[in-house]
Amino acid sequence: MQSLAAIWREPEEKAKEIALRLVDIGFFEKRGTFIDPEFWVPFLYRPALNLVQGTAEGVTVEVNDEIEEQG
């Protein structure tokens, strides 16, 4: 959840709400537990988004022309 919150620049609770809405429309698949959910992009969308399978550790986010590493 930290990765999505960092990418979207939202608090973790808000990021979780957004992610759950994206599950409802089929963009994300929800995995993990109720308390600690994980959200996956289905393989259908990955090529168009240039996504590869793996963890989000080391995600970088540009903030005010500076790059911060998340993880």
mmCIF file of the N, C-alpha and C atoms, coordinates in Angstrom:
data_MODEL
# 
_entry.id   MODEL 
# 
loop_
_atom_site.group_PDB 
_atom_site.id 
_atom_site.type_symbol 
_atom_site.label_atom_id 
_atom_site.label_alt_id 
_atom_site.label_comp_id 
_atom_site.label_asym_id 
_atom_site.label_entity_id 
_atom_site.label_seq_id 
_atom_site.pdbx_PDB_ins_code 
_atom_site.Cartn_x 
_atom_site.Cartn_y 
_atom_site.Cartn_z 
_atom_site.occupancy 
_atom_site.B_iso_or_equiv 
_atom_site.pdbx_formal_charge 
_atom_site.auth_seq_id 
_atom_site.auth_comp_id 
_atom_site.auth_asym_id 
_atom_site.auth_atom_id 
_atom_site.pdbx_PDB_model_num 
ATOM 1   N N  . MET A 1 1  ? 0.815   -1.182  0.000   1.00 0.00 ? 1  MET A N  1 
ATOM 2   C CA . MET A 1 1  ? 0.000   0.000   0.000   1.00 0.00 ? 1  MET A CA 1 
ATOM 3   C C  . MET A 1 1  ? 0.867   1.257   0.000   1.00 0.00 ? 1  MET A C  1 
ATOM 4   N N  . GLN A 1 2  ? 2.037   1.180   0.593   1.00 0.00 ? 2  GLN A N  1 
ATOM 5   C CA . GLN A 1 2  ? 2.929   2.333   0.635   1.00 0.00 ? 2  GLN A CA 1 
ATOM 6   C C  . GLN A 1 2  ? 3.311   2.788   -0.768  1.00 0.00 ? 2  GLN A C  1 
ATOM 7   N N  . SER A 1 3  ? 3.527   1.844   -1.661  1.00 0.00 ? 3  SER A N  1 
ATOM 8   C CA . SER A 1 3  ? 3.926   2.201   -3.028  1.00 0.00 ? 3  SER A CA 1 
ATOM 9   C C  . SER A 1 3  ? 2.833   2.981   -3.742  1.00 0.00 ? 3  SER A C  1 
ATOM 10  N N  . LEU A 1 4  ? 1.594   2.497   -3.636  1.00 0.00 ? 4  LEU A N  1 
ATOM 11  C CA . LEU A 1 4  ? 0.490   3.210   -4.281  1.00 0.00 ? 4  LEU A CA 1 
ATOM 12  C C  . LEU A 1 4  ? 0.294   4.584   -3.661  1.00 0.00 ? 4  LEU A C  1 
ATOM 13  N N  . ALA A 1 5  ? 0.384   4.670   -2.344  1.00 0.00 ? 5  ALA A N  1 
ATOM 14  C CA . ALA A 1 5  ? 0.231   5.955   -1.666  1.00 0.00 ? 5  ALA A CA 1 
ATOM 15  C C  . ALA A 1 5  ? 1.307   6.930   -2.136  1.00 0.00 ? 5  ALA A C  1 
ATOM 16  N N  . ALA A 1 6  ? 2.526   6.443   -2.308  1.00 0.00 ? 6  ALA A N  1 
ATOM 17  C CA . ALA A 1 6  ? 3.615   7.309   -2.764  1.00 0.00 ? 6  ALA A CA 1 
ATOM 18  C C  . ALA A 1 6  ? 3.412   7.743   -4.210  1.00 0.00 ? 6  ALA A C  1 
ATOM 19  N N  . ILE A 1 7  ? 3.022   6.816   -5.058  1.00 0.00 ? 7  ILE A N  1 
ATOM 20  C CA . ILE A 1 7  ? 2.818   7.140   -6.473  1.00 0.00 ? 7  ILE A CA 1 
ATOM 21  C C  . ILE A 1 7  ? 1.687   8.132   -6.634  1.00 0.00 ? 7  ILE A C  1 
ATOM 22  N N  . TRP A 1 8  ? 0.607   7.913   -5.898  1.00 0.00 ? 8  TRP A N  1 
ATOM 23  C CA . TRP A 1 8  ? -0.566  8.785   -6.007  1.00 0.00 ? 8  TRP A CA 1 
ATOM 24  C C  . TRP A 1 8  ? -0.479  10.009  -5.111  1.00 0.00 ? 8  TRP A C  1 
ATOM 25  N N  . ARG A 1 9  ? 0.555   10.058  -4.264  1.00 0.00 ? 9  ARG A N  1 
ATOM 26  C CA . ARG A 1 9  ? 0.734   11.172  -3.325  1.00 0.00 ? 9  ARG A CA 1 
ATOM 27  C C  . ARG A 1 9  ? -0.503  11.381  -2.456  1.00 0.00 ? 9  ARG A C  1 
ATOM 28  N N  . GLU A 1 10 ? -0.954  10.271  -1.894  1.00 0.00 ? 10 GLU A N  1 
ATOM 29  C CA . GLU A 1 10 ? -2.132  10.253  -1.025  1.00 0.00 ? 10 GLU A CA 1 
ATOM 30  C C  . GLU A 1 10 ? -1.770  9.510   0.256   1.00 0.00 ? 10 GLU A C  1 
ATOM 31  N N  . PRO A 1 11 ? -2.467  9.792   1.359   1.00 0.00 ? 11 PRO A N  1 
ATOM 32  C CA . PRO A 1 11 ? -2.277  8.973   2.564   1.00 0.00 ? 11 PRO A CA 1 
ATOM 33  C C  . PRO A 1 11 ? -2.656  7.523   2.262   1.00 0.00 ? 11 PRO A C  1 
ATOM 34  N N  . GLU A 1 12 ? -2.110  6.597   3.022   1.00 0.00 ? 12 GLU A N  1 
ATOM 35  C CA . GLU A 1 12 ? -2.352  5.182   2.754   1.00 0.00 ? 12 GLU A CA 1 
ATOM 36  C C  . GLU A 1 12 ? -3.829  4.816   2.770   1.00 0.00 ? 12 GLU A C  1 
ATOM 37  N N  . GLU A 1 13 ? -4.612  5.359   3.690   1.00 0.00 ? 13 GLU A N  1 
ATOM 38  C CA . GLU A 1 13 ? -6.044  5.033   3.743   1.00 0.00 ? 13 GLU A CA 1 
ATOM 39  C C  . GLU A 1 13 ? -6.763  5.491   2.476   1.00 0.00 ? 13 GLU A C  1 
ATOM 40  N N  . LYS A 1 14 ? -6.423  6.677   1.983   1.00 0.00 ? 14 LYS A N  1 
ATOM 41  C CA . LYS A 1 14 ? -7.035  7.189   0.747   1.00 0.00 ? 14 LYS A CA 1 
ATOM 42  C C  . LYS A 1 14 ? -6.599  6.327   -0.437  1.00 0.00 ? 14 LYS A C  1 
ATOM 43  N N  . ALA A 1 15 ? -5.329  5.935   -0.472  1.00 0.00 ? 15 ALA A N  1 
ATOM 44  C CA . ALA A 1 15 ? -4.836  5.069   -1.543  1.00 0.00 ? 15 ALA A CA 1 
ATOM 45  C C  . ALA A 1 15 ? -5.567  3.732   -1.534  1.00 0.00 ? 15 ALA A C  1 
ATOM 46  N N  . LYS A 1 16 ? -5.851  3.210   -0.336  1.00 0.00 ? 16 LYS A N  1 
ATOM 47  C CA . LYS A 1 16 ? -6.585  1.943   -0.233  1.00 0.00 ? 16 LYS A CA 1 
ATOM 48  C C  . LYS A 1 16 ? -7.996  2.097   -0.785  1.00 0.00 ? 16 LYS A C  1 
ATOM 49  N N  . GLU A 1 17 ? -8.661  3.214   -0.482  1.00 0.00 ? 17 GLU A N  1 
ATOM 50  C CA . GLU A 1 17 ? -10.000 3.461   -1.019  1.00 0.00 ? 17 GLU A CA 1 
ATOM 51  C C  . GLU A 1 17 ? -9.978  3.514   -2.544  1.00 0.00 ? 17 GLU A C  1 
ATOM 52  N N  . ILE A 1 18 ? -9.003  4.207   -3.095  1.00 0.00 ? 18 ILE A N  1 
ATOM 53  C CA . ILE A 1 18 ? -8.884  4.318   -4.555  1.00 0.00 ? 18 ILE A CA 1 
ATOM 54  C C  . ILE A 1 18 ? -8.645  2.944   -5.160  1.00 0.00 ? 18 ILE A C  1 
ATOM 55  N N  . ALA A 1 19 ? -7.727  2.191   -4.565  1.00 0.00 ? 19 ALA A N  1 
ATOM 56  C CA . ALA A 1 19 ? -7.402  0.862   -5.082  1.00 0.00 ? 19 ALA A CA 1 
ATOM 57  C C  . ALA A 1 19 ? -8.625  -0.055  -5.048  1.00 0.00 ? 19 ALA A C  1 
ATOM 58  N N  . LEU A 1 20 ? -9.409  0.020   -3.976  1.00 0.00 ? 20 LEU A N  1 
ATOM 59  C CA . LEU A 1 20 ? -10.605 -0.821  -3.891  1.00 0.00 ? 20 LEU A CA 1 
ATOM 60  C C  . LEU A 1 20 ? -11.625 -0.441  -4.957  1.00 0.00 ? 20 LEU A C  1 
ATOM 61  N N  . ARG A 1 21 ? -11.721 0.834   -5.297  1.00 0.00 ? 21 ARG A N  1 
ATOM 62  C CA . ARG A 1 21 ? -12.615 1.235   -6.390  1.00 0.00 ? 21 ARG A CA 1 
ATOM 63  C C  . ARG A 1 21 ? -12.104 0.685   -7.721  1.00 0.00 ? 21 ARG A C  1 
ATOM 64  N N  . LEU A 1 22 ? -10.785 0.665   -7.888  1.00 0.00 ? 22 LEU A N  1 
ATOM 65  C CA . LEU A 1 22 ? -10.209 0.108   -9.113  1.00 0.00 ? 22 LEU A CA 1 
ATOM 66  C C  . LEU A 1 22 ? -10.411 -1.408  -9.193  1.00 0.00 ? 22 LEU A C  1 
ATOM 67  N N  . VAL A 1 23 ? -10.511 -2.071  -8.037  1.00 0.00 ? 23 VAL A N  1 
ATOM 68  C CA . VAL A 1 23 ? -10.857 -3.492  -8.016  1.00 0.00 ? 23 VAL A CA 1 
ATOM 69  C C  . VAL A 1 23 ? -12.286 -3.661  -8.530  1.00 0.00 ? 23 VAL A C  1 
ATOM 70  N N  . ASP A 1 24 ? -13.186 -2.788  -8.078  1.00 0.00 ? 24 ASP A N  1 
ATOM 71  C CA . ASP A 1 24 ? -14.596 -2.882  -8.471  1.00 0.00 ? 24 ASP A CA 1 
ATOM 72  C C  . ASP A 1 24 ? -14.798 -2.781  -9.981  1.00 0.00 ? 24 ASP A C  1 
ATOM 73  N N  . ILE A 1 25 ? -13.973 -1.988  -10.651 1.00 0.00 ? 25 ILE A N  1 
ATOM 74  C CA . ILE A 1 25 ? -14.127 -1.832  -12.103 1.00 0.00 ? 25 ILE A CA 1 
ATOM 75  C C  . ILE A 1 25 ? -13.251 -2.792  -12.903 1.00 0.00 ? 25 ILE A C  1 
ATOM 76  N N  . GLY A 1 26 ? -12.463 -3.609  -12.204 1.00 0.00 ? 26 GLY A N  1 
ATOM 77  C CA . GLY A 1 26 ? -11.688 -4.633  -12.884 1.00 0.00 ? 26 GLY A CA 1 
ATOM 78  C C  . GLY A 1 26 ? -10.275 -4.249  -13.269 1.00 0.00 ? 26 GLY A C  1 
ATOM 79  N N  . PHE A 1 27 ? -9.816  -3.065  -12.862 1.00 0.00 ? 27 PHE A N  1 
ATOM 80  C CA . PHE A 1 27 ? -8.444  -2.676  -13.218 1.00 0.00 ? 27 PHE A CA 1 
ATOM 81  C C  . PHE A 1 27 ? -7.425  -3.370  -12.333 1.00 0.00 ? 27 PHE A C  1 
ATOM 82  N N  . PHE A 1 28 ? -7.723  -3.504  -11.049 1.00 0.00 ? 28 PHE A N  1 
ATOM 83  C CA . PHE A 1 28 ? -6.851  -4.215  -10.119 1.00 0.00 ? 28 PHE A CA 1 
ATOM 84  C C  . PHE A 1 28 ? -7.490  -5.532  -9.732  1.00 0.00 ? 28 PHE A C  1 
ATOM 85  N N  . GLU A 1 29 ? -6.637  -6.492  -9.363  1.00 0.00 ? 29 GLU A N  1 
ATOM 86  C CA . GLU A 1 29 ? -7.067  -7.716  -8.708  1.00 0.00 ? 29 GLU A CA 1 
ATOM 87  C C  . GLU A 1 29 ? -6.613  -7.597  -7.263  1.00 0.00 ? 29 GLU A C  1 
ATOM 88  N N  . LYS A 1 30 ? -7.519  -7.895  -6.329  1.00 0.00 ? 30 LYS A N  1 
ATOM 89  C CA . LYS A 1 30 ? -7.162  -7.816  -4.917  1.00 0.00 ? 30 LYS A CA 1 
ATOM 90  C C  . LYS A 1 30 ? -6.633  -9.160  -4.467  1.00 0.00 ? 30 LYS A C  1 
ATOM 91  N N  . ARG A 1 31 ? -5.483  -9.131  -3.832  1.00 0.00 ? 31 ARG A N  1 
ATOM 92  C CA . ARG A 1 31 ? -4.871  -10.336 -3.266  1.00 0.00 ? 31 ARG A CA 1 
ATOM 93  C C  . ARG A 1 31 ? -4.431  -10.016 -1.855  1.00 0.00 ? 31 ARG A C  1 
ATOM 94  N N  . GLY A 1 32 ? -3.893  -10.985 -1.167  1.00 0.00 ? 32 GLY A N  1 
ATOM 95  C CA . GLY A 1 32 ? -3.451  -10.751 0.200   1.00 0.00 ? 32 GLY A CA 1 
ATOM 96  C C  . GLY A 1 32 ? -4.600  -10.903 1.173   1.00 0.00 ? 32 GLY A C  1 
ATOM 97  N N  . THR A 1 33 ? -4.459  -10.284 2.324   1.00 0.00 ? 33 THR A N  1 
ATOM 98  C CA . THR A 1 33 ? -5.458  -10.413 3.377   1.00 0.00 ? 33 THR A CA 1 
ATOM 99  C C  . THR A 1 33 ? -6.324  -9.163  3.444   1.00 0.00 ? 33 THR A C  1 
ATOM 100 N N  . PHE A 1 34 ? -7.382  -9.244  4.240   1.00 0.00 ? 34 PHE A N  1 
ATOM 101 C CA . PHE A 1 34 ? -8.260  -8.092  4.429   1.00 0.00 ? 34 PHE A CA 1 
ATOM 102 C C  . PHE A 1 34 ? -7.493  -6.940  5.067   1.00 0.00 ? 34 PHE A C  1 
ATOM 103 N N  . ILE A 1 35 ? -6.673  -7.262  6.051   1.00 0.00 ? 35 ILE A N  1 
ATOM 104 C CA . ILE A 1 35 ? -5.917  -6.232  6.766   1.00 0.00 ? 35 ILE A CA 1 
ATOM 105 C C  . ILE A 1 35 ? -4.743  -5.720  5.938   1.00 0.00 ? 35 ILE A C  1 
ATOM 106 N N  . ASP A 1 36 ? -4.103  -6.597  5.203   1.00 0.00 ? 36 ASP A N  1 
ATOM 107 C CA . ASP A 1 36 ? -2.927  -6.210  4.418   1.00 0.00 ? 36 ASP A CA 1 
ATOM 108 C C  . ASP A 1 36 ? -3.118  -6.615  2.947   1.00 0.00 ? 36 ASP A C  1 
ATOM 109 N N  . PRO A 1 37 ? -4.010  -5.913  2.245   1.00 0.00 ? 37 PRO A N  1 
ATOM 110 C CA . PRO A 1 37 ? -4.278  -6.299  0.849   1.00 0.00 ? 37 PRO A CA 1 
ATOM 111 C C  . PRO A 1 37 ? -3.130  -5.920  -0.083  1.00 0.00 ? 37 PRO A C  1 
ATOM 112 N N  . GLU A 1 38 ? -3.041  -6.652  -1.158  1.00 0.00 ? 38 GLU A N  1 
ATOM 113 C CA . GLU A 1 38 ? -2.122  -6.336  -2.249  1.00 0.00 ? 38 GLU A CA 1 
ATOM 114 C C  . GLU A 1 38 ? -2.975  -6.157  -3.488  1.00 0.00 ? 38 GLU A C  1 
ATOM 115 N N  . PHE A 1 39 ? -2.560  -5.296  -4.365  1.00 0.00 ? 39 PHE A N  1 
ATOM 116 C CA . PHE A 1 39 ? -3.320  -5.021  -5.570  1.00 0.00 ? 39 PHE A CA 1 
ATOM 117 C C  . PHE A 1 39 ? -2.436  -5.283  -6.783  1.00 0.00 ? 39 PHE A C  1 
ATOM 118 N N  . TRP A 1 40 ? -2.944  -6.084  -7.688  1.00 0.00 ? 40 TRP A N  1 
ATOM 119 C CA . TRP A 1 40 ? -2.207  -6.478  -8.874  1.00 0.00 ? 40 TRP A CA 1 
ATOM 120 C C  . TRP A 1 40 ? -2.911  -5.955  -10.115 1.00 0.00 ? 40 TRP A C  1 
ATOM 121 N N  . VAL A 1 41 ? -2.130  -5.593  -11.099 1.00 0.00 ? 41 VAL A N  1 
ATOM 122 C CA . VAL A 1 41 ? -2.678  -5.213  -12.400 1.00 0.00 ? 41 VAL A CA 1 
ATOM 123 C C  . VAL A 1 41 ? -2.778  -6.497  -13.222 1.00 0.00 ? 41 VAL A C  1 
ATOM 124 N N  . PRO A 1 42 ? -3.961  -6.829  -13.742 1.00 0.00 ? 42 PRO A N  1 
ATOM 125 C CA . PRO A 1 42 ? -4.097  -8.043  -14.560 1.00 0.00 ? 42 PRO A CA 1 
ATOM 126 C C  . PRO A 1 42 ? -3.162  -8.009  -15.778 1.00 0.00 ? 42 PRO A C  1 
ATOM 127 N N  . PHE A 1 43 ? -2.753  -9.178  -16.225 1.00 0.00 ? 43 PHE A N  1 
ATOM 128 C CA . PHE A 1 43 ? -1.818  -9.285  -17.339 1.00 0.00 ? 43 PHE A CA 1 
ATOM 129 C C  . PHE A 1 43 ? -2.329  -8.577  -18.592 1.00 0.00 ? 43 PHE A C  1 
ATOM 130 N N  . LEU A 1 44 ? -3.620  -8.495  -18.761 1.00 0.00 ? 44 LEU A N  1 
ATOM 131 C CA . LEU A 1 44 ? -4.210  -7.836  -19.917 1.00 0.00 ? 44 LEU A CA 1 
ATOM 132 C C  . LEU A 1 44 ? -3.708  -6.405  -20.093 1.00 0.00 ? 44 LEU A C  1 
ATOM 133 N N  . TYR A 1 45 ? -3.549  -5.674  -18.976 1.00 0.00 ? 45 TYR A N  1 
ATOM 134 C CA . TYR A 1 45 ? -3.179  -4.257  -19.037 1.00 0.00 ? 45 TYR A CA 1 
ATOM 135 C C  . TYR A 1 45 ? -1.677  -3.995  -18.990 1.00 0.00 ? 45 TYR A C  1 
ATOM 136 N N  . ARG A 1 46 ? -0.908  -4.972  -18.588 1.00 0.00 ? 46 ARG A N  1 
ATOM 137 C CA . ARG A 1 46 ? 0.523   -4.750  -18.342 1.00 0.00 ? 46 ARG A CA 1 
ATOM 138 C C  . ARG A 1 46 ? 1.320   -4.281  -19.555 1.00 0.00 ? 46 ARG A C  1 
ATOM 139 N N  . PRO A 1 47 ? 1.152   -4.863  -20.735 1.00 0.00 ? 47 PRO A N  1 
ATOM 140 C CA . PRO A 1 47 ? 1.955   -4.387  -21.874 1.00 0.00 ? 47 PRO A CA 1 
ATOM 141 C C  . PRO A 1 47 ? 1.706   -2.913  -22.210 1.00 0.00 ? 47 PRO A C  1 
ATOM 142 N N  . ALA A 1 48 ? 0.460   -2.486  -22.159 1.00 0.00 ? 48 ALA A N  1 
ATOM 143 C CA . ALA A 1 48 ? 0.128   -1.098  -22.484 1.00 0.00 ? 48 ALA A CA 1 
ATOM 144 C C  . ALA A 1 48 ? 0.704   -0.121  -21.460 1.00 0.00 ? 48 ALA A C  1 
ATOM 145 N N  . LEU A 1 49 ? 0.900   -0.589  -20.236 1.00 0.00 ? 49 LEU A N  1 
ATOM 146 C CA . LEU A 1 49 ? 1.433   0.261   -19.176 1.00 0.00 ? 49 LEU A CA 1 
ATOM 147 C C  . LEU A 1 49 ? 2.929   0.060   -18.955 1.00 0.00 ? 49 LEU A C  1 
ATOM 148 N N  . ASN A 1 50 ? 3.550   -0.776  -19.790 1.00 0.00 ? 50 ASN A N  1 
ATOM 149 C CA . ASN A 1 50 ? 4.972   -1.109  -19.653 1.00 0.00 ? 50 ASN A CA 1 
ATOM 150 C C  . ASN A 1 50 ? 5.302   -1.626  -18.263 1.00 0.00 ? 50 ASN A C  1 
ATOM 151 N N  . LEU A 1 51 ? 4.429   -2.475  -17.733 1.00 0.00 ? 51 LEU A N  1 
ATOM 152 C CA . LEU A 1 51 ? 4.639   -3.048  -16.414 1.00 0.00 ? 51 LEU A CA 1 
ATOM 153 C C  . LEU A 1 51 ? 5.245   -4.436  -16.542 1.00 0.00 ? 51 LEU A C  1 
ATOM 154 N N  . VAL A 1 52 ? 6.088   -4.765  -15.594 1.00 0.00 ? 52 VAL A N  1 
ATOM 155 C CA . VAL A 1 52 ? 6.631   -6.111  -15.514 1.00 0.00 ? 52 VAL A CA 1 
ATOM 156 C C  . VAL A 1 52 ? 6.265   -6.682  -14.165 1.00 0.00 ? 52 VAL A C  1 
ATOM 157 N N  . GLN A 1 53 ? 6.198   -8.001  -14.089 1.00 0.00 ? 53 GLN A N  1 
ATOM 158 C CA . GLN A 1 53 ? 5.834   -8.641  -12.836 1.00 0.00 ? 53 GLN A CA 1 
ATOM 159 C C  . GLN A 1 53 ? 7.004   -8.539  -11.867 1.00 0.00 ? 53 GLN A C  1 
ATOM 160 N N  . GLY A 1 54 ? 6.698   -8.237  -10.636 1.00 0.00 ? 54 GLY A N  1 
ATOM 161 C CA . GLY A 1 54 ? 7.724   -8.138  -9.601  1.00 0.00 ? 54 GLY A CA 1 
ATOM 162 C C  . GLY A 1 54 ? 7.205   -7.316  -8.450  1.00 0.00 ? 54 GLY A C  1 
ATOM 163 N N  . THR A 1 55 ? 8.068   -7.044  -7.512  1.00 0.00 ? 55 THR A N  1 
ATOM 164 C CA . THR A 1 55 ? 7.650   -6.275  -6.349  1.00 0.00 ? 55 THR A CA 1 
ATOM 165 C C  . THR A 1 55 ? 7.782   -4.792  -6.629  1.00 0.00 ? 55 THR A C  1 
ATOM 166 N N  . ALA A 1 56 ? 7.176   -4.010  -5.777  1.00 0.00 ? 56 ALA A N  1 
ATOM 167 C CA . ALA A 1 56 ? 7.228   -2.563  -5.918  1.00 0.00 ? 56 ALA A CA 1 
ATOM 168 C C  . ALA A 1 56 ? 8.368   -1.961  -5.108  1.00 0.00 ? 56 ALA A C  1 
ATOM 169 N N  . GLU A 1 57 ? 9.218   -2.792  -4.533  1.00 0.00 ? 57 GLU A N  1 
ATOM 170 C CA . GLU A 1 57 ? 10.337  -2.257  -3.759  1.00 0.00 ? 57 GLU A CA 1 
ATOM 171 C C  . GLU A 1 57 ? 11.226  -1.441  -4.675  1.00 0.00 ? 57 GLU A C  1 
ATOM 172 N N  . GLY A 1 58 ? 11.664  -0.315  -4.176  1.00 0.00 ? 58 GLY A N  1 
ATOM 173 C CA . GLY A 1 58 ? 12.531  0.538   -4.966  1.00 0.00 ? 58 GLY A CA 1 
ATOM 174 C C  . GLY A 1 58 ? 11.787  1.423   -5.946  1.00 0.00 ? 58 GLY A C  1 
ATOM 175 N N  . VAL A 1 59 ? 10.463  1.529   -5.781  1.00 0.00 ? 59 VAL A N  1 
ATOM 176 C CA . VAL A 1 59 ? 9.679   2.414   -6.642  1.00 0.00 ? 59 VAL A CA 1 
ATOM 177 C C  . VAL A 1 59 ? 10.179  3.830   -6.445  1.00 0.00 ? 59 VAL A C  1 
ATOM 178 N N  . THR A 1 60 ? 10.396  4.541   -7.535  1.00 0.00 ? 60 THR A N  1 
ATOM 179 C CA . THR A 1 60 ? 10.824  5.926   -7.417  1.00 0.00 ? 60 THR A CA 1 
ATOM 180 C C  . THR A 1 60 ? 9.681   6.841   -7.799  1.00 0.00 ? 60 THR A C  1 
ATOM 181 N N  . VAL A 1 61 ? 9.580   7.923   -7.087  1.00 0.00 ? 61 VAL A N  1 
ATOM 182 C CA . VAL A 1 61 ? 8.509   8.882   -7.303  1.00 0.00 ? 61 VAL A CA 1 
ATOM 183 C C  . VAL A 1 61 ? 9.130   10.258  -7.398  1.00 0.00 ? 61 VAL A C  1 
ATOM 184 N N  . GLU A 1 62 ? 8.782   10.997  -8.445  1.00 0.00 ? 62 GLU A N  1 
ATOM 185 C CA . GLU A 1 62 ? 9.308   12.344  -8.606  1.00 0.00 ? 62 GLU A CA 1 
ATOM 186 C C  . GLU A 1 62 ? 8.441   13.305  -7.796  1.00 0.00 ? 62 GLU A C  1 
ATOM 187 N N  . VAL A 1 63 ? 9.080   14.061  -6.915  1.00 0.00 ? 63 VAL A N  1 
ATOM 188 C CA . VAL A 1 63 ? 8.379   15.013  -6.073  1.00 0.00 ? 63 VAL A CA 1 
ATOM 189 C C  . VAL A 1 63 ? 9.092   16.355  -6.175  1.00 0.00 ? 63 VAL A C  1 
ATOM 190 N N  . ASN A 1 64 ? 8.391   17.352  -6.717  1.00 0.00 ? 64 ASN A N  1 
ATOM 191 C CA . ASN A 1 64 ? 8.968   18.685  -6.852  1.00 0.00 ? 64 ASN A CA 1 
ATOM 192 C C  . ASN A 1 64 ? 10.339  18.668  -7.499  1.00 0.00 ? 64 ASN A C  1 
ATOM 193 N N  . ASP A 1 65 ? 10.422  18.015  -8.654  1.00 0.00 ? 65 ASP A N  1 
ATOM 194 C CA . ASP A 1 65 ? 11.661  17.906  -9.423  1.00 0.00 ? 65 ASP A CA 1 
ATOM 195 C C  . ASP A 1 65 ? 12.770  17.144  -8.727  1.00 0.00 ? 65 ASP A C  1 
ATOM 196 N N  . GLU A 1 66 ? 12.460  16.460  -7.655  1.00 0.00 ? 66 GLU A N  1 
ATOM 197 C CA . GLU A 1 66 ? 13.431  15.606  -6.967  1.00 0.00 ? 66 GLU A CA 1 
ATOM 198 C C  . GLU A 1 66 ? 12.897  14.190  -7.018  1.00 0.00 ? 66 GLU A C  1 
ATOM 199 N N  . ILE A 1 67 ? 13.792  13.233  -7.027  1.00 0.00 ? 67 ILE A N  1 
ATOM 200 C CA . ILE A 1 67 ? 13.367  11.836  -7.059  1.00 0.00 ? 67 ILE A CA 1 
ATOM 201 C C  . ILE A 1 67 ? 13.579  11.237  -5.692  1.00 0.00 ? 67 ILE A C  1 
ATOM 202 N N  . GLU A 1 68 ? 12.514  10.648  -5.144  1.00 0.00 ? 68 GLU A N  1 
ATOM 203 C CA . GLU A 1 68 ? 12.570  9.976   -3.866  1.00 0.00 ? 68 GLU A CA 1 
ATOM 204 C C  . GLU A 1 68 ? 12.379  8.495   -4.103  1.00 0.00 ? 68 GLU A C  1 
ATOM 205 N N  . GLU A 1 69 ? 13.174  7.668   -3.453  1.00 0.00 ? 69 GLU A N  1 
ATOM 206 C CA . GLU A 1 69 ? 13.004  6.221   -3.573  1.00 0.00 ? 69 GLU A CA 1 
ATOM 207 C C  . GLU A 1 69 ? 12.108  5.748   -2.459  1.00 0.00 ? 69 GLU A C  1 
ATOM 208 N N  . GLN A 1 70 ? 11.090  4.968   -2.821  1.00 0.00 ? 70 GLN A N  1 
ATOM 209 C CA . GLN A 1 70 ? 10.150  4.419   -1.864  1.00 0.00 ? 70 GLN A CA 1 
ATOM 210 C C  . GLN A 1 70 ? 10.493  2.960   -1.645  1.00 0.00 ? 70 GLN A C  1 
ATOM 211 N N  . GLY A 1 71 ? 10.191  2.438   -0.469  1.00 0.00 ? 71 GLY A N  1 
ATOM 212 C CA . GLY A 1 71 ? 10.401  1.013   -0.263  1.00 0.00 ? 71 GLY A CA 1 
ATOM 213 C C  . GLY A 1 71 ? 10.780  0.671   1.110   1.00 0.00 ? 71 GLY A C  1 
# 
